[in-house]
Amino acid sequence: MLNNYYTIKETALYLNKLLSGMTMEDCFTQEKNKLLFEISDPDIQKSFILEFSIEKDYNYLIIKNHYSKSKKNFASLFEKIIQSKILEVRQFSNDRVISILLDNGRELVFTLYSFKANCFLTENKIVIDAFKNKEGLTGENVTELLPSPKHPDSDLSNIKTVSDLLKMRYKKFGNLYAAEVLMKLNLVKDQSADNYIIDKIADEFDLISEKLETPEYLIYKNNSNVHLSLIEAEHLKNYEKIEFSNVNNLITEFLKLKFRTEKTDILKDKNLSVIEKKIADIEKKIKGIEIQLHHCEDSGSLKKAGEIILQNIYLISKGDSEFTARDNIADGKEIRIRLKRDLSPSENAGYYFDKYKKQKNSIDTLKVKLKSFISDKAAAEAELQRVKNMTEYKSLVKAEKKTEDAKNDETSGFRKFTLNEKYEVWVGKDSASNDRLTTKFTAQNDLWFHVRGASGSHTVLKVSNKKEDVCKEFILKAAAIAAYYSKSRNASNVPVAYCEKKYVKKKKGFKQGSVVMEREKVVFVKPSLPDPVA
């Protein structure tokens, strides 16, 4: 509605009343697609800025009382208008065009069409300068650059639907006033337009035309929807309505709200995109664990293969690649068991029993991880819904800052487990993160864990209260996590050494991830991860 015919008509009337008799002091641009005129009133010794925008969907002319001209990054334009006086501001050719007549016989013509918005300086209707495409337009007759007006009664044979009628006869009213008419008559755009409907629509637009002769200056807003209107809009009665004293204040506030709404929408989309990616990543991990669980839950077949090998040990020889047996329980169905050629029959049986044991031991750990990821997914989905419901720009900025803080968190490269409201366990992921965890992110009184006799991740139990002795329960839980993230993950009883961080030394020349411990204690644990804290 910014470049609606009637909004432009009101703008021309307002500018004529305000600017007639004033002097053009300067013309410049310092922002893409915006042209600025400094206009002064010698009688009251005051100056204004007339801002013209040709930005797509934002074509307007407004007065600004305060504006700072850049000291360097600007370009002066239309030098031939400087110090000329404004005689009149008017709507040009009864169209979406405003012109400013100057006392030197020249005229500034502002076209406010979405894709062809421009400002021309003309003399006797001939373009002598232009804001955009000066070289290509100089010398043209300005009237020939405007769209040819259509007669409202032309092409009546092409009117089949209400939509056709609105486009052919009432386009200059715009979508908002057309929506008001459709609501009043309970019509939809795609229904047929007979003579009765054509007459009814004509009567409603006549009433709107009468109201526009004595306009009001209204903004209707509802969440991210903002509408500008010069009449009471009954179809927007559920929106918040804001009234203004003149069309300039109306357009200025409308622009503020629209830009804020756009920024809010962009920020919301950005936040939603980050959370949706997080959910997709979690879903990928869940699917991977479910596949592993499905594989592990079929571990009984491994045990059965080992048992069959032992039952038939004298029929198998070292060097065999497979053995086929009959399953008496499953109707004599053939079972084919692959063998390792370099292992003896008993060693092949042991190989299958070991695989069975490892997979069976992994099930509980995988279920804990699955439960944790499902909990993470639910939290991310709740956050997604919360952001979807946000309408305030400030709230979205806070949400974005929270996301950015999480992304930029130097500790995000560690695995973290919450044991309760007092204790957390942090685990390195590789040699580099092990070093960072131990040397940079571990306090002197934190407890440091590492598996004895096997490589594994540095693991730290964060201790906030220096004076408090850590309960054995949490030491064992931290040790179990350290064992899980080591080469001994599939063992049933793993020795884990621990001590306060102040007794962990990294000596000169040690390679990445290497340290020595002093005053360590040892506990024996089964590798596992803790249940997620509710």
Secondary structure as a PSIPRED ss2 file (coil, helix, strand):
# PSIPRED VFORMAT (PSIPRED V4.0)

   1 M C   1.000  0.000  0.000
   2 L C   1.000  0.000  0.000
   3 N C   1.000  0.000  0.000
   4 N C   1.000  0.000  0.000
   5 Y H   0.000  1.000  0.000
   6 Y H   0.000  1.000  0.000
   7 T H   0.000  1.000  0.000
   8 I H   0.000  1.000  0.000
   9 K H   0.000  1.000  0.000
  10 E H   0.000  1.000  0.000
  11 T H   0.000  1.000  0.000
  12 A H   0.000  1.000  0.000
  13 L H   0.000  1.000  0.000
  14 Y H   0.000  1.000  0.000
  15 L H   0.000  1.000  0.000
  16 N H   0.000  1.000  0.000
  17 K H   0.000  1.000  0.000
  18 L H   0.000  1.000  0.000
  19 L H   0.000  1.000  0.000
  20 S C   1.000  0.000  0.000
  21 G C   1.000  0.000  0.000
  22 M C   1.000  0.000  0.000
  23 T E   0.000  0.000  1.000
  24 M E   0.000  0.000  1.000
  25 E E   0.000  0.000  1.000
  26 D E   0.000  0.000  1.000
  27 C E   0.000  0.000  1.000
  28 F E   0.000  0.000  1.000
  29 T E   0.000  0.000  1.000
  30 Q E   0.000  0.000  1.000
  31 E E   0.000  0.000  1.000
  32 K C   1.000  0.000  0.000
  33 N C   1.000  0.000  0.000
  34 K E   0.000  0.000  1.000
  35 L E   0.000  0.000  1.000
  36 L E   0.000  0.000  1.000
  37 F E   0.000  0.000  1.000
  38 E E   0.000  0.000  1.000
  39 I E   0.000  0.000  1.000
  40 S E   0.000  0.000  1.000
  41 D E   0.000  0.000  1.000
  42 P C   1.000  0.000  0.000
  43 D C   1.000  0.000  0.000
  44 I C   1.000  0.000  0.000
  45 Q C   1.000  0.000  0.000
  46 K E   0.000  0.000  1.000
  47 S E   0.000  0.000  1.000
  48 F E   0.000  0.000  1.000
  49 I E   0.000  0.000  1.000
  50 L E   0.000  0.000  1.000
  51 E E   0.000  0.000  1.000
  52 F E   0.000  0.000  1.000
  53 S E   0.000  0.000  1.000
  54 I E   0.000  0.000  1.000
  55 E E   0.000  0.000  1.000
  56 K C   1.000  0.000  0.000
  57 D C   1.000  0.000  0.000
  58 Y E   0.000  0.000  1.000
  59 N E   0.000  0.000  1.000
  60 Y E   0.000  0.000  1.000
  61 L E   0.000  0.000  1.000
  62 I E   0.000  0.000  1.000
  63 I E   0.000  0.000  1.000
  64 K E   0.000  0.000  1.000
  65 N C   1.000  0.000  0.000
  66 H C   1.000  0.000  0.000
  67 Y C   1.000  0.000  0.000
  68 S C   1.000  0.000  0.000
  69 K C   1.000  0.000  0.000
  70 S C   1.000  0.000  0.000
  71 K C   1.000  0.000  0.000
  72 K C   1.000  0.000  0.000
  73 N C   1.000  0.000  0.000
  74 F C   1.000  0.000  0.000
  75 A E   0.000  0.000  1.000
  76 S E   0.000  0.000  1.000
  77 L C   1.000  0.000  0.000
  78 F C   1.000  0.000  0.000
  79 E H   0.000  1.000  0.000
  80 K H   0.000  1.000  0.000
  81 I H   0.000  1.000  0.000
  82 I C   1.000  0.000  0.000
  83 Q C   1.000  0.000  0.000
  84 S C   1.000  0.000  0.000
  85 K E   0.000  0.000  1.000
  86 I E   0.000  0.000  1.000
  87 L E   0.000  0.000  1.000
  88 E E   0.000  0.000  1.000
  89 V E   0.000  0.000  1.000
  90 R E   0.000  0.000  1.000
  91 Q E   0.000  0.000  1.000
  92 F H   0.000  1.000  0.000
  93 S H   0.000  1.000  0.000
  94 N H   0.000  1.000  0.000
  95 D C   1.000  0.000  0.000
  96 R C   1.000  0.000  0.000
  97 V E   0.000  0.000  1.000
  98 I E   0.000  0.000  1.000
  99 S E   0.000  0.000  1.000
 100 I E   0.000  0.000  1.000
 101 L E   0.000  0.000  1.000
 102 L E   0.000  0.000  1.000
 103 D C   1.000  0.000  0.000
 104 N C   1.000  0.000  0.000
 105 G C   1.000  0.000  0.000
 106 R E   0.000  0.000  1.000
 107 E E   0.000  0.000  1.000
 108 L E   0.000  0.000  1.000
 109 V E   0.000  0.000  1.000
 110 F E   0.000  0.000  1.000
 111 T E   0.000  0.000  1.000
 112 L C   1.000  0.000  0.000
 113 Y C   1.000  0.000  0.000
 114 S C   1.000  0.000  0.000
 115 F C   1.000  0.000  0.000
 116 K C   1.000  0.000  0.000
 117 A C   1.000  0.000  0.000
 118 N E   0.000  0.000  1.000
 119 C E   0.000  0.000  1.000
 120 F E   0.000  0.000  1.000
 121 L E   0.000  0.000  1.000
 122 T E   0.000  0.000  1.000
 123 E E   0.000  0.000  1.000
 124 N C   1.000  0.000  0.000
 125 K C   1.000  0.000  0.000
 126 I E   0.000  0.000  1.000
 127 V E   0.000  0.000  1.000
 128 I E   0.000  0.000  1.000
 129 D E   0.000  0.000  1.000
 130 A E   0.000  0.000  1.000
 131 F C   1.000  0.000  0.000
 132 K C   1.000  0.000  0.000
 133 N C   1.000  0.000  0.000
 134 K H   0.000  1.000  0.000
 135 E H   0.000  1.000  0.000
 136 G H   0.000  1.000  0.000
 137 L H   0.000  1.000  0.000
 138 T C   1.000  0.000  0.000
 139 G C   1.000  0.000  0.000
 140 E C   1.000  0.000  0.000
 141 N E   0.000  0.000  1.000
 142 V H   0.000  1.000  0.000
 143 T H   0.000  1.000  0.000
 144 E H   0.000  1.000  0.000
 145 L H   0.000  1.000  0.000
 146 L C   1.000  0.000  0.000
 147 P C   1.000  0.000  0.000
 148 S C   1.000  0.000  0.000
 149 P C   1.000  0.000  0.000
 150 K C   1.000  0.000  0.000
 151 H C   1.000  0.000  0.000
 152 P C   1.000  0.000  0.000
 153 D C   1.000  0.000  0.000
 154 S C   1.000  0.000  0.000
 155 D C   1.000  0.000  0.000
 156 L H   0.000  1.000  0.000
 157 S H   0.000  1.000  0.000
 158 N H   0.000  1.000  0.000
 159 I C   1.000  0.000  0.000
 160 K C   1.000  0.000  0.000
 161 T E   0.000  0.000  1.000
 162 V H   0.000  1.000  0.000
 163 S H   0.000  1.000  0.000
 164 D H   0.000  1.000  0.000
 165 L H   0.000  1.000  0.000
 166 L H   0.000  1.000  0.000
 167 K H   0.000  1.000  0.000
 168 M H   0.000  1.000  0.000
 169 R H   0.000  1.000  0.000
 170 Y C   1.000  0.000  0.000
 171 K H   0.000  1.000  0.000
 172 K H   0.000  1.000  0.000
 173 F H   0.000  1.000  0.000
 174 G H   0.000  1.000  0.000
 175 N H   0.000  1.000  0.000
 176 L H   0.000  1.000  0.000
 177 Y H   0.000  1.000  0.000
 178 A H   0.000  1.000  0.000
 179 A H   0.000  1.000  0.000
 180 E H   0.000  1.000  0.000
 181 V H   0.000  1.000  0.000
 182 L H   0.000  1.000  0.000
 183 M H   0.000  1.000  0.000
 184 K H   0.000  1.000  0.000
 185 L H   0.000  1.000  0.000
 186 N C   1.000  0.000  0.000
 187 L C   1.000  0.000  0.000
 188 V C   1.000  0.000  0.000
 189 K C   1.000  0.000  0.000
 190 D C   1.000  0.000  0.000
 191 Q C   1.000  0.000  0.000
 192 S E   0.000  0.000  1.000
 193 A C   1.000  0.000  0.000
 194 D C   1.000  0.000  0.000
 195 N H   0.000  1.000  0.000
 196 Y H   0.000  1.000  0.000
 197 I H   0.000  1.000  0.000
 198 I H   0.000  1.000  0.000
 199 D H   0.000  1.000  0.000
 200 K H   0.000  1.000  0.000
 201 I H   0.000  1.000  0.000
 202 A H   0.000  1.000  0.000
 203 D H   0.000  1.000  0.000
 204 E H   0.000  1.000  0.000
 205 F H   0.000  1.000  0.000
 206 D H   0.000  1.000  0.000
 207 L H   0.000  1.000  0.000
 208 I H   0.000  1.000  0.000
 209 S H   0.000  1.000  0.000
 210 E H   0.000  1.000  0.000
 211 K H   0.000  1.000  0.000
 212 L H   0.000  1.000  0.000
 213 E H   0.000  1.000  0.000
 214 T C   1.000  0.000  0.000
 215 P C   1.000  0.000  0.000
 216 E C   1.000  0.000  0.000
 217 Y C   1.000  0.000  0.000
 218 L E   0.000  0.000  1.000
 219 I E   0.000  0.000  1.000
 220 Y E   0.000  0.000  1.000
 221 K E   0.000  0.000  1.000
 222 N E   0.000  0.000  1.000
 223 N C   1.000  0.000  0.000
 224 S C   1.000  0.000  0.000
 225 N E   0.000  0.000  1.000
 226 V E   0.000  0.000  1.000
 227 H E   0.000  0.000  1.000
 228 L E   0.000  0.000  1.000
 229 S E   0.000  0.000  1.000
 230 L C   1.000  0.000  0.000
 231 I C   1.000  0.000  0.000
 232 E C   1.000  0.000  0.000
 233 A C   1.000  0.000  0.000
 234 E H   0.000  1.000  0.000
 235 H H   0.000  1.000  0.000
 236 L H   0.000  1.000  0.000
 237 K C   1.000  0.000  0.000
 238 N C   1.000  0.000  0.000
 239 Y C   1.000  0.000  0.000
 240 E E   0.000  0.000  1.000
 241 K E   0.000  0.000  1.000
 242 I E   0.000  0.000  1.000
 243 E E   0.000  0.000  1.000
 244 F C   1.000  0.000  0.000
 245 S C   1.000  0.000  0.000
 246 N C   1.000  0.000  0.000
 247 V H   0.000  1.000  0.000
 248 N H   0.000  1.000  0.000
 249 N H   0.000  1.000  0.000
 250 L H   0.000  1.000  0.000
 251 I H   0.000  1.000  0.000
 252 T H   0.000  1.000  0.000
 253 E H   0.000  1.000  0.000
 254 F H   0.000  1.000  0.000
 255 L H   0.000  1.000  0.000
 256 K H   0.000  1.000  0.000
 257 L H   0.000  1.000  0.000
 258 K H   0.000  1.000  0.000
 259 F H   0.000  1.000  0.000
 260 R H   0.000  1.000  0.000
 261 T H   0.000  1.000  0.000
 262 E H   0.000  1.000  0.000
 263 K H   0.000  1.000  0.000
 264 T H   0.000  1.000  0.000
 265 D H   0.000  1.000  0.000
 266 I H   0.000  1.000  0.000
 267 L H   0.000  1.000  0.000
 268 K H   0.000  1.000  0.000
 269 D H   0.000  1.000  0.000
 270 K H   0.000  1.000  0.000
 271 N H   0.000  1.000  0.000
 272 L H   0.000  1.000  0.000
 273 S H   0.000  1.000  0.000
 274 V H   0.000  1.000  0.000
 275 I H   0.000  1.000  0.000
 276 E H   0.000  1.000  0.000
 277 K H   0.000  1.000  0.000
 278 K H   0.000  1.000  0.000
 279 I H   0.000  1.000  0.000
 280 A H   0.000  1.000  0.000
 281 D H   0.000  1.000  0.000
 282 I H   0.000  1.000  0.000
 283 E H   0.000  1.000  0.000
 284 K H   0.000  1.000  0.000
 285 K H   0.000  1.000  0.000
 286 I H   0.000  1.000  0.000
 287 K H   0.000  1.000  0.000
 288 G H   0.000  1.000  0.000
 289 I H   0.000  1.000  0.000
 290 E H   0.000  1.000  0.000
 291 I H   0.000  1.000  0.000
 292 Q H   0.000  1.000  0.000
 293 L H   0.000  1.000  0.000
 294 H H   0.000  1.000  0.000
 295 H H   0.000  1.000  0.000
 296 C H   0.000  1.000  0.000
 297 E H   0.000  1.000  0.000
 298 D C   1.000  0.000  0.000
 299 S C   1.000  0.000  0.000
 300 G H   0.000  1.000  0.000
 301 S H   0.000  1.000  0.000
 302 L H   0.000  1.000  0.000
 303 K H   0.000  1.000  0.000
 304 K H   0.000  1.000  0.000
 305 A H   0.000  1.000  0.000
 306 G H   0.000  1.000  0.000
 307 E H   0.000  1.000  0.000
 308 I H   0.000  1.000  0.000
 309 I H   0.000  1.000  0.000
 310 L H   0.000  1.000  0.000
 311 Q H   0.000  1.000  0.000
 312 N C   1.000  0.000  0.000
 313 I H   0.000  1.000  0.000
 314 Y H   0.000  1.000  0.000
 315 L H   0.000  1.000  0.000
 316 I C   1.000  0.000  0.000
 317 S C   1.000  0.000  0.000
 318 K C   1.000  0.000  0.000
 319 G C   1.000  0.000  0.000
 320 D C   1.000  0.000  0.000
 321 S C   1.000  0.000  0.000
 322 E E   0.000  0.000  1.000
 323 F E   0.000  0.000  1.000
 324 T E   0.000  0.000  1.000
 325 A E   0.000  0.000  1.000
 326 R E   0.000  0.000  1.000
 327 D E   0.000  0.000  1.000
 328 N C   1.000  0.000  0.000
 329 I C   1.000  0.000  0.000
 330 A C   1.000  0.000  0.000
 331 D C   1.000  0.000  0.000
 332 G C   1.000  0.000  0.000
 333 K E   0.000  0.000  1.000
 334 E E   0.000  0.000  1.000
 335 I E   0.000  0.000  1.000
 336 R E   0.000  0.000  1.000
 337 I E   0.000  0.000  1.000
 338 R E   0.000  0.000  1.000
 339 L C   1.000  0.000  0.000
 340 K C   1.000  0.000  0.000
 341 R C   1.000  0.000  0.000
 342 D C   1.000  0.000  0.000
 343 L C   1.000  0.000  0.000
 344 S C   1.000  0.000  0.000
 345 P H   0.000  1.000  0.000
 346 S H   0.000  1.000  0.000
 347 E H   0.000  1.000  0.000
 348 N H   0.000  1.000  0.000
 349 A H   0.000  1.000  0.000
 350 G H   0.000  1.000  0.000
 351 Y H   0.000  1.000  0.000
 352 Y H   0.000  1.000  0.000
 353 F H   0.000  1.000  0.000
 354 D H   0.000  1.000  0.000
 355 K H   0.000  1.000  0.000
 356 Y H   0.000  1.000  0.000
 357 K H   0.000  1.000  0.000
 358 K H   0.000  1.000  0.000
 359 Q H   0.000  1.000  0.000
 360 K H   0.000  1.000  0.000
 361 N H   0.000  1.000  0.000
 362 S H   0.000  1.000  0.000
 363 I H   0.000  1.000  0.000
 364 D H   0.000  1.000  0.000
 365 T H   0.000  1.000  0.000
 366 L H   0.000  1.000  0.000
 367 K H   0.000  1.000  0.000
 368 V H   0.000  1.000  0.000
 369 K H   0.000  1.000  0.000
 370 L H   0.000  1.000  0.000
 371 K H   0.000  1.000  0.000
 372 S H   0.000  1.000  0.000
 373 F H   0.000  1.000  0.000
 374 I H   0.000  1.000  0.000
 375 S H   0.000  1.000  0.000
 376 D H   0.000  1.000  0.000
 377 K H   0.000  1.000  0.000
 378 A H   0.000  1.000  0.000
 379 A H   0.000  1.000  0.000
 380 A H   0.000  1.000  0.000
 381 E H   0.000  1.000  0.000
 382 A H   0.000  1.000  0.000
 383 E H   0.000  1.000  0.000
 384 L H   0.000  1.000  0.000
 385 Q H   0.000  1.000  0.000
 386 R H   0.000  1.000  0.000
 387 V H   0.000  1.000  0.000
 388 K H   0.000  1.000  0.000
 389 N C   1.000  0.000  0.000
 390 M C   1.000  0.000  0.000
 391 T C   1.000  0.000  0.000
 392 E C   1.000  0.000  0.000
 393 Y H   0.000  1.000  0.000
 394 K H   0.000  1.000  0.000
 395 S H   0.000  1.000  0.000
 396 L H   0.000  1.000  0.000
 397 V H   0.000  1.000  0.000
 398 K H   0.000  1.000  0.000
 399 A H   0.000  1.000  0.000
 400 E H   0.000  1.000  0.000
 401 K H   0.000  1.000  0.000
 402 K H   0.000  1.000  0.000
 403 T H   0.000  1.000  0.000
 404 E H   0.000  1.000  0.000
 405 D H   0.000  1.000  0.000
 406 A H   0.000  1.000  0.000
 407 K H   0.000  1.000  0.000
 408 N H   0.000  1.000  0.000
 409 D C   1.000  0.000  0.000
 410 E H   0.000  1.000  0.000
 411 T H   0.000  1.000  0.000
 412 S H   0.000  1.000  0.000
 413 G H   0.000  1.000  0.000
 414 F C   1.000  0.000  0.000
 415 R E   0.000  0.000  1.000
 416 K E   0.000  0.000  1.000
 417 F E   0.000  0.000  1.000
 418 T E   0.000  0.000  1.000
 419 L C   1.000  0.000  0.000
 420 N C   1.000  0.000  0.000
 421 E C   1.000  0.000  0.000
 422 K C   1.000  0.000  0.000
 423 Y C   1.000  0.000  0.000
 424 E E   0.000  0.000  1.000
 425 V E   0.000  0.000  1.000
 426 W E   0.000  0.000  1.000
 427 V E   0.000  0.000  1.000
 428 G C   1.000  0.000  0.000
 429 K C   1.000  0.000  0.000
 430 D C   1.000  0.000  0.000
 431 S H   0.000  1.000  0.000
 432 A H   0.000  1.000  0.000
 433 S H   0.000  1.000  0.000
 434 N H   0.000  1.000  0.000
 435 D H   0.000  1.000  0.000
 436 R H   0.000  1.000  0.000
 437 L H   0.000  1.000  0.000
 438 T H   0.000  1.000  0.000
 439 T H   0.000  1.000  0.000
 440 K H   0.000  1.000  0.000
 441 F C   1.000  0.000  0.000
 442 T C   1.000  0.000  0.000
 443 A C   1.000  0.000  0.000
 444 Q C   1.000  0.000  0.000
 445 N C   1.000  0.000  0.000
 446 D C   1.000  0.000  0.000
 447 L E   0.000  0.000  1.000
 448 W E   0.000  0.000  1.000
 449 F E   0.000  0.000  1.000
 450 H E   0.000  0.000  1.000
 451 V E   0.000  0.000  1.000
 452 R C   1.000  0.000  0.000
 453 G C   1.000  0.000  0.000
 454 A C   1.000  0.000  0.000
 455 S C   1.000  0.000  0.000
 456 G E   0.000  0.000  1.000
 457 S C   1.000  0.000  0.000
 458 H C   1.000  0.000  0.000
 459 T E   0.000  0.000  1.000
 460 V E   0.000  0.000  1.000
 461 L E   0.000  0.000  1.000
 462 K E   0.000  0.000  1.000
 463 V C   1.000  0.000  0.000
 464 S C   1.000  0.000  0.000
 465 N C   1.000  0.000  0.000
 466 K C   1.000  0.000  0.000
 467 K C   1.000  0.000  0.000
 468 E C   1.000  0.000  0.000
 469 D C   1.000  0.000  0.000
 470 V C   1.000  0.000  0.000
 471 C C   1.000  0.000  0.000
 472 K H   0.000  1.000  0.000
 473 E H   0.000  1.000  0.000
 474 F H   0.000  1.000  0.000
 475 I H   0.000  1.000  0.000
 476 L H   0.000  1.000  0.000
 477 K H   0.000  1.000  0.000
 478 A H   0.000  1.000  0.000
 479 A H   0.000  1.000  0.000
 480 A H   0.000  1.000  0.000
 481 I H   0.000  1.000  0.000
 482 A H   0.000  1.000  0.000
 483 A H   0.000  1.000  0.000
 484 Y H   0.000  1.000  0.000
 485 Y C   1.000  0.000  0.000
 486 S E   0.000  0.000  1.000
 487 K C   1.000  0.000  0.000
 488 S C   1.000  0.000  0.000
 489 R C   1.000  0.000  0.000
 490 N C   1.000  0.000  0.000
 491 A C   1.000  0.000  0.000
 492 S C   1.000  0.000  0.000
 493 N C   1.000  0.000  0.000
 494 V E   0.000  0.000  1.000
 495 P E   0.000  0.000  1.000
 496 V E   0.000  0.000  1.000
 497 A E   0.000  0.000  1.000
 498 Y E   0.000  0.000  1.000
 499 C E   0.000  0.000  1.000
 500 E E   0.000  0.000  1.000
 501 K H   0.000  1.000  0.000
 502 K H   0.000  1.000  0.000
 503 Y H   0.000  1.000  0.000
 504 V E   0.000  0.000  1.000
 505 K E   0.000  0.000  1.000
 506 K C   1.000  0.000  0.000
 507 K C   1.000  0.000  0.000
 508 K C   1.000  0.000  0.000
 509 G C   1.000  0.000  0.000
 510 F C   1.000  0.000  0.000
 511 K C   1.000  0.000  0.000
 512 Q C   1.000  0.000  0.000
 513 G C   1.000  0.000  0.000
 514 S C   1.000  0.000  0.000
 515 V C   1.000  0.000  0.000
 516 V E   0.000  0.000  1.000
 517 M E   0.000  0.000  1.000
 518 E C   1.000  0.000  0.000
 519 R C   1.000  0.000  0.000
 520 E C   1.000  0.000  0.000
 521 K E   0.000  0.000  1.000
 522 V E   0.000  0.000  1.000
 523 V E   0.000  0.000  1.000
 524 F E   0.000  0.000  1.000
 525 V E   0.000  0.000  1.000
 526 K C   1.000  0.000  0.000
 527 P C   1.000  0.000  0.000
 528 S C   1.000  0.000  0.000
 529 L C   1.000  0.000  0.000
 530 P C   1.000  0.000  0.000
 531 D C   1.000  0.000  0.000
 532 P C   1.000  0.000  0.000
 533 V C   1.000  0.000  0.000
 534 A C   1.000  0.000  0.000
